[in-house]
């Protein structure tokens, strides 16, 4: 298994974990905030905006930068 395949598996598992956390957050009486609540609360700060943009850039670089393989 190549490192590219491992990277895709890890990001897939992280995506599933995020989806599971979002489902838990939507249960009644849970203290876990939804992703929308987290982003709307955090995106008012410039540092969080920069972090989100850099994160998307990094993910895109790693997934689409190796698309020619």
N, CA, C and O atoms as a MOPAC input file, in Angstrom:
PM7 MOZYME 1SCF
protein

 N      0.84300 1    -1.16700 1     0.00000 1
 C      0.00000 1     0.00000 1     0.00000 1
 C      0.89800 1     1.24300 1     0.00000 1
 O      1.82500 1     1.34400 1     0.80400 1
 N      0.62400 1     2.16300 1    -0.88400 1
 C      1.44400 1     3.36800 1    -0.99200 1
 C      1.03600 1     4.39400 1     0.06900 1
 O     -0.03400 1     4.29900 1     0.66900 1
 N      1.90500 1     5.36400 1     0.27900 1
 C      1.59500 1     6.42300 1     1.23800 1
 C      0.38900 1     7.24500 1     0.78200 1
 O     -0.36400 1     7.75700 1     1.61100 1
 N      0.20900 1     7.36900 1    -0.52000 1
 C     -0.94900 1     8.09400 1    -1.04400 1
 C     -2.24000 1     7.38300 1    -0.63500 1
 O     -3.20200 1     8.02800 1    -0.21800 1
 N     -2.25800 1     6.06400 1    -0.75400 1
 C     -3.43900 1     5.29400 1    -0.36100 1
 C     -3.67500 1     5.40300 1     1.15000 1
 O     -4.81700 1     5.51400 1     1.59500 1
 N     -2.61300 1     5.37000 1     1.92100 1
 C     -2.74300 1     5.50900 1     3.37700 1
 C     -3.32800 1     6.87400 1     3.72600 1
 O     -4.18900 1     6.98300 1     4.59900 1
 N     -2.85900 1     7.90900 1     3.04200 1
 C     -3.36000 1     9.26000 1     3.28600 1
 C     -4.84800 1     9.35100 1     2.98100 1
 O     -5.60700 1     9.95100 1     3.74200 1
 N     -5.26100 1     8.76000 1     1.87700 1
 C     -6.68000 1     8.78600 1     1.52400 1
 C     -7.49900 1     8.02800 1     2.56100 1
 O     -8.57500 1     8.48800 1     2.94300 1
 N     -7.02000 1     6.88700 1     3.02300 1
 C     -7.71800 1     6.12300 1     4.06000 1
 C     -7.83900 1     6.93400 1     5.34700 1
 O     -8.90500 1     6.97000 1     5.96100 1
 N     -6.76300 1     7.57500 1     5.75200 1
 C     -6.78400 1     8.35100 1     6.99900 1
 C     -7.77500 1     9.50600 1     6.88700 1
 O     -8.55300 1     9.74300 1     7.81100 1
 N     -7.75700 1    10.22500 1     5.76700 1
 C     -8.70000 1    11.32600 1     5.61100 1
 C    -10.13000 1    10.81400 1     5.50600 1
 O    -11.05500 1    11.47500 1     5.97800 1
 N    -10.32700 1     9.66100 1     4.90200 1
 C    -11.65800 1     9.06500 1     4.86500 1
 C    -12.15900 1     8.72100 1     6.26300 1
 O    -13.31800 1     8.96900 1     6.59500 1
 N    -11.28500 1     8.15300 1     7.07000 1
 C    -11.66300 1     7.82200 1     8.45000 1
 C    -11.93300 1     9.08100 1     9.27500 1
 O    -12.86200 1     9.11500 1    10.08200 1
 N    -11.12000 1    10.10800 1     9.06800 1
 C    -11.37300 1    11.37300 1     9.76000 1
 C    -12.71100 1    11.98200 1     9.33300 1
 O    -13.43300 1    12.53800 1    10.16000 1
 N    -13.03800 1    11.87600 1     8.05800 1
 C    -14.32300 1    12.36800 1     7.57100 1
 C    -15.48600 1    11.60900 1     8.19300 1
 O    -16.49700 1    12.20500 1     8.56600 1
 N    -15.34200 1    10.29100 1     8.30300 1
 C    -16.38700 1     9.49300 1     8.95100 1
 C    -16.52200 1     9.84000 1    10.43200 1
 O    -17.62900 1     9.88700 1    10.96700 1
 N    -15.38700 1    10.08200 1    11.09000 1
 C    -15.42800 1    10.48200 1    12.49800 1
 C    -16.12900 1    11.82600 1    12.65000 1
 O    -16.91100 1    12.01600 1    13.58100 1
 N    -15.85400 1    12.75700 1    11.74500 1
 C    -16.51100 1    14.06300 1    11.78400 1
 C    -18.00900 1    13.91700 1    11.54800 1
 O    -18.80900 1    14.58400 1    12.20400 1
 N    -18.39000 1    13.05800 1    10.62700 1
 C    -19.80100 1    12.80100 1    10.36500 1
 C    -20.47700 1    12.19700 1    11.59400 1
 O    -21.59400 1    12.58000 1    11.94200 1
 N    -19.79500 1    11.24500 1    12.25400 1
 C    -20.34200 1    10.64700 1    13.47300 1
 C    -20.49000 1    11.67600 1    14.58600 1
 O    -21.48500 1    11.67100 1    15.31100 1
 N    -19.50700 1    12.55600 1    14.72200 1
 C    -19.58000 1    13.60400 1    15.74000 1
 C    -20.73000 1    14.56800 1    15.45100 1
 O    -21.40800 1    15.02800 1    16.37000 1
 N    -20.94200 1    14.86600 1    14.18700 1
 C    -22.06300 1    15.73800 1    13.80900 1
 C    -23.39300 1    15.07200 1    14.15000 1
 O    -24.32100 1    15.74000 1    14.60500 1
 N    -23.49000 1    13.77200 1    13.93300 1
 C    -24.72400 1    13.05200 1    14.27100 1
 C    -24.96200 1    13.06400 1    15.77900 1
 O    -26.09800 1    13.22400 1    16.22600 1
 N    -23.91000 1    12.89800 1    16.55700 1
 C    -24.03700 1    12.95400 1    18.01700 1
 C    -24.45100 1    14.35900 1    18.44300 1
 O    -25.25900 1    14.51200 1    19.35900 1
 N    -23.91200 1    15.37900 1    17.79400 1
 C    -24.22600 1    16.76200 1    18.14900 1
 C    -25.68900 1    17.09100 1    17.89500 1
 O    -26.23400 1    17.99600 1    18.52700 1
 N    -26.32200 1    16.38500 1    16.99800 1
 C    -27.72200 1    16.67100 1    16.67400 1
 C    -28.70900 1    15.91300 1    17.55900 1
 O    -29.92000 1    16.08300 1    17.42600 1
 N    -28.19300 1    15.07700 1    18.46200 1
 C    -29.06900 1    14.39800 1    19.41100 1
 C    -29.59900 1    15.40700 1    20.42300 1
 O    -28.93300 1    16.39900 1    20.72100 1
 N    -30.81000 1    15.15400 1    20.96000 1
 C    -31.33400 1    16.09500 1    21.95700 1
 C    -30.49900 1    16.07200 1    23.24500 1
 O    -29.99400 1    15.02800 1    23.65700 1
 N    -30.37100 1    17.22400 1    23.85400 1
 C    -29.68900 1    17.40800 1    25.14400 1
 C    -28.22900 1    16.96900 1    25.14100 1
 O    -27.75700 1    16.39900 1    26.12500 1
 N    -27.52400 1    17.21900 1    24.07700 1
 C    -26.09900 1    16.89500 1    24.03500 1
 C    -25.28800 1    18.18300 1    24.16200 1
 O    -25.66300 1    19.20400 1    23.58500 1
 N    -24.19900 1    18.15300 1    24.89600 1
 C    -23.38300 1    19.37200 1    25.02800 1
 C    -22.44800 1    19.60400 1    23.83700 1
 O    -21.74300 1    20.61300 1    23.79700 1
 N    -22.43400 1    18.69100 1    22.87500 1
 C    -21.53500 1    18.78500 1    21.72400 1
 C    -22.13600 1    19.75100 1    20.69900 1
 O    -23.25900 1    19.53500 1    20.24400 1
 N    -21.41500 1    20.80900 1    20.32600 1
 C    -21.94700 1    21.73800 1    19.31900 1
 C    -21.84400 1    21.13600 1    17.91400 1
 O    -20.97500 1    20.30900 1    17.63800 1
 N    -22.74700 1    21.56600 1    17.04300 1
 C    -22.69100 1    21.11400 1    15.66100 1
 C    -21.54400 1    21.82500 1    14.94200 1
 O    -21.00500 1    22.81300 1    15.44200 1
 N    -21.18200 1    21.32200 1    13.78400 1
 C    -20.11400 1    21.94100 1    13.00900 1
 C    -20.48700 1    23.36700 1    12.60800 1
 O    -19.63800 1    24.25700 1    12.59500 1
 N    -21.74500 1    23.57300 1    12.28600 1
 C    -22.19800 1    24.91400 1    11.92000 1
 C    -22.04300 1    25.88100 1    13.08700 1
 O    -21.62400 1    27.02200 1    12.89200 1
 N    -22.37400 1    25.44100 1    14.29400 1
 C    -22.22200 1    26.29800 1    15.46500 1
 C    -20.74700 1    26.62300 1    15.72000 1
 O    -20.40100 1    27.75400 1    16.06300 1
 N    -19.89300 1    25.62700 1    15.54800 1
 C    -18.46300 1    25.86300 1    15.74400 1
 C    -17.91800 1    26.86200 1    14.73700 1
 O    -17.19400 1    27.78900 1    15.10100 1
 N    -18.26700 1    26.67100 1    13.47000 1
 C    -17.75000 1    27.55800 1    12.43000 1
 C    -18.32400 1    28.96200 1    12.53000 1
 O    -17.59700 1    29.94000 1    12.35400 1
 N    -19.62100 1    29.07700 1    12.81000 1
 C    -20.21500 1    30.41600 1    12.89200 1
 C    -19.67300 1    31.17600 1    14.09300 1
 O    -19.53800 1    32.39800 1    14.04200 1
 N    -19.36400 1    30.47700 1    15.16200 1
 C    -18.77400 1    31.13900 1    16.31700 1
 C    -17.32500 1    31.51300 1    16.09400 1
 O    -16.86900 1    32.55700 1    16.56100 1
 N    -16.59800 1    30.66700 1    15.38300 1
 C    -15.17400 1    30.89300 1    15.20700 1
 C    -14.79200 1    31.74900 1    14.03000 1
 O    -13.74300 1    32.39200 1    14.05000 1
 N    -15.62500 1    31.77400 1    12.99000 1
 C    -15.23500 1    32.50100 1    11.77800 1
 C    -15.32500 1    34.01400 1    11.92100 1
 O    -15.00200 1    34.74100 1    10.98200 1
 N    -15.74900 1    34.48700 1    13.05600 1
 C    -15.73600 1    35.92500 1    13.30200 1
 C    -14.32100 1    36.42000 1    13.60100 1
 O    -14.05800 1    37.62200 1    13.54900 1
 N    -13.42900 1    35.51200 1    13.90800 1
 C    -12.03600 1    35.87300 1    14.21000 1
 C    -11.17800 1    35.67500 1    12.96900 1
 O    -11.30100 1    34.67400 1    12.26300 1
 N    -10.32200 1    36.62800 1    12.72000 1
 C     -9.46400 1    36.59000 1    11.53200 1
 C     -8.53000 1    35.37800 1    11.55400 1
 O     -8.28600 1    34.77200 1    10.51100 1
 N     -8.00800 1    35.02200 1    12.71900 1
 C     -7.07900 1    33.89900 1    12.81100 1
 C     -7.75800 1    32.58700 1    12.42400 1
 O     -7.13000 1    31.72800 1    11.80500 1
 N     -9.02100 1    32.42500 1    12.77700 1
 C     -9.75400 1    31.20700 1    12.41900 1
 C    -10.02200 1    31.18700 1    10.91400 1
 O     -9.94600 1    30.13000 1    10.28700 1
 N    -10.32900 1    32.33000 1    10.33700 1
 C    -10.55100 1    32.40000 1     8.89400 1
 C     -9.30000 1    31.97100 1     8.13300 1
 O     -9.38400 1    31.20800 1     7.17100 1
 N     -8.14300 1    32.46100 1     8.56500 1
 C     -6.87900 1    32.10200 1     7.91300 1
 C     -6.61200 1    30.61800 1     8.09200 1
 O     -6.17900 1    29.95500 1     7.14900 1
 N     -6.86100 1    30.08000 1     9.28400 1
 C     -6.64700 1    28.66200 1     9.54100 1
 C     -7.53400 1    27.78100 1     8.67000 1
 O     -7.08300 1    26.74700 1     8.17900 1
 N     -8.78600 1    28.17500 1     8.47200 1
 C     -9.69600 1    27.39400 1     7.62200 1
 C     -9.21700 1    27.41100 1     6.17500 1
 O     -9.21600 1    26.37300 1     5.51300 1
 N     -8.81000 1    28.57000 1     5.67800 1
 C     -8.32300 1    28.66300 1     4.29800 1
 C     -7.05800 1    27.82300 1     4.11200 1
 O     -6.93400 1    27.09700 1     3.12600 1
 N     -6.12500 1    27.92100 1     5.05300 1
 C     -4.89000 1    27.13700 1     4.95700 1
 C     -5.17100 1    25.63200 1     5.04900 1
 O     -4.51500 1    24.83400 1     4.37900 1
 N     -6.13000 1    25.25600 1     5.86700 1
 C     -6.48800 1    23.83500 1     5.98500 1
 C     -7.05200 1    23.30600 1     4.67200 1
 O     -6.67100 1    22.22700 1     4.21700 1
 N     -7.96000 1    24.06600 1     4.06400 1
 C     -8.52400 1    23.63600 1     2.77800 1
 C     -7.44600 1    23.57700 1     1.70000 1
 O     -7.44500 1    22.67300 1     0.86500 1
 N     -6.53100 1    24.53900 1     1.72100 1
 C     -5.43400 1    24.53200 1     0.75600 1
 C     -4.58800 1    23.27600 1     0.93600 1
 O     -4.23400 1    22.61400 1    -0.03900 1
 N     -4.26800 1    22.95200 1     2.18500 1
 C     -3.42900 1    21.78300 1     2.47500 1
 C     -4.11500 1    20.49400 1     2.01700 1
 O     -3.47700 1    19.64400 1     1.39500 1
 N     -5.39000 1    20.34500 1     2.31600 1
 C     -6.12900 1    19.14100 1     1.89200 1
 C     -6.17400 1    19.06700 1     0.37100 1
 O     -5.94300 1    18.00300 1    -0.20400 1
 N     -6.46800 1    20.18600 1    -0.28300 1
 C     -6.51500 1    20.18500 1    -1.74200 1
 C     -5.16600 1    19.87500 1    -2.35900 1
 O     -5.09300 1    19.15900 1    -3.35800 1
 N     -4.10600 1    20.39600 1    -1.78500 1
 C     -2.75700 1    20.14100 1    -2.28500 1
 C     -2.43000 1    18.65600 1    -2.21700 1
 O     -1.86100 1    18.09300 1    -3.15200 1
 N     -2.79200 1    18.02800 1    -1.10600 1
 C     -2.44500 1    16.62800 1    -0.91400 1
 C     -3.34400 1    15.67800 1    -1.70000 1
 O     -2.89000 1    14.62300 1    -2.14200 1
 N     -4.60300 1    16.03800 1    -1.87600 1
 C     -5.48600 1    15.15000 1    -2.64000 1
 C     -5.37400 1    15.38800 1    -4.13800 1
 O     -5.27000 1    14.43500 1    -4.91000 1
 N     -5.39300 1    16.63800 1    -4.55400 1
 C     -5.40700 1    16.92700 1    -5.98000 1
 C     -4.01800 1    17.12800 1    -6.56200 1
 O     -3.84800 1    17.08000 1    -7.78000 1
 N     -3.03700 1    17.35000 1    -5.72400 1
 C     -1.65800 1    17.48400 1    -6.19400 1
 C     -1.09900 1    16.15500 1    -6.67000 1
 O     -0.20600 1    16.12300 1    -7.51800 1
 N     -1.61900 1    15.05300 1    -6.13000 1
 C     -1.17800 1    13.71400 1    -6.52700 1
 C     -2.13800 1    13.05100 1    -7.49500 1
 O     -2.09300 1    11.83500 1    -7.68000 1
 N     -3.01300 1    13.84500 1    -8.11900 1
 C     -4.03100 1    13.27800 1    -9.00600 1
 C     -3.40800 1    12.61500 1   -10.23700 1
 O     -4.03900 1    11.76000 1   -10.85900 1
 N     -2.18800 1    12.99400 1   -10.59200 1
 C     -1.55700 1    12.42400 1   -11.77500 1
 C     -0.96300 1    11.03900 1   -11.54400 1
 O     -0.49700 1    10.40600 1   -12.49100 1
 N     -0.97300 1    10.57000 1   -10.33600 1
 C     -0.39000 1     9.24600 1   -10.03700 1
 C     -1.24500 1     8.12500 1   -10.52500 1
 O     -0.89200 1     6.95800 1   -10.35000 1

